[in-house]
Amino acid sequence: MIPVDLLISAYSQGVFPMADPQGGLSWYSPDPRGVLFLETFHQPHGLKRSLKKGAFEIRFDTAFEAVMDGCADRAETWIDGRIKASYMELHRLGFAHSVETWVDGVLGGGLYGVSLGGVFFGESMFHTVTDASKVALVALVERMRSSGMGLLDIQWVTPHLKKFGASEIPRSTYLRLLKQHIHRPCAF
């Protein structure tokens, strides 16, 4: 397991771990860095229609392990046993959180990440029901806004996240924003 103090220190400096297929552990600080600015976050039109139907129930931190398992259930994953155990411990200590989307009492998708001060470091998301991970992302942004948080770190920009307004910024800009938001007295 990765020591909790090492993980918190790494995140505080803009660095995060990923397991590699050979069983090793690598540490990353991408340049450019993917972020979602809360003030420019937007929902795709199709998702707005899906949300209006009211089929999704949002829960926080009720199925953290199941969300991690859903995120790891893919052909190639960076979530091995060591990563899972480490983030389960971060969750137990109140630093890692899950946003879950439930449909008819069944987990249909979600995301998890680490929360420090005014920053949420998104780690991974998954879905088994159409739009479930997108709904979880909308719920995360709403929770961050209501908590006074200011920076959503998504590590890398994907085509999926571009639909929500994701941006790439230079590492130097990211580190400046991280320093600005990491010590905010926010509670996820």
LINJOVEN-V854235 format. One record per helix or strand. SS is the DSSP state (2 for helix, 1 for strand). FROM is the first residue (numbers start at 1). TO is the last residue. If there is no record, write none. Layout:
# LINJOVEN-V854235
SS/FROM/TO
SS/FROM/TO
This chain:
# LINJOVEN-V854235
2/4/12
1/16/19
1/25/28
1/33/36
2/45/52
1/57/60
2/64/72
2/81/92
1/96/103
1/106/116
1/119/127
2/132/147
1/151/155
2/159/162
1/167/169
2/171/181
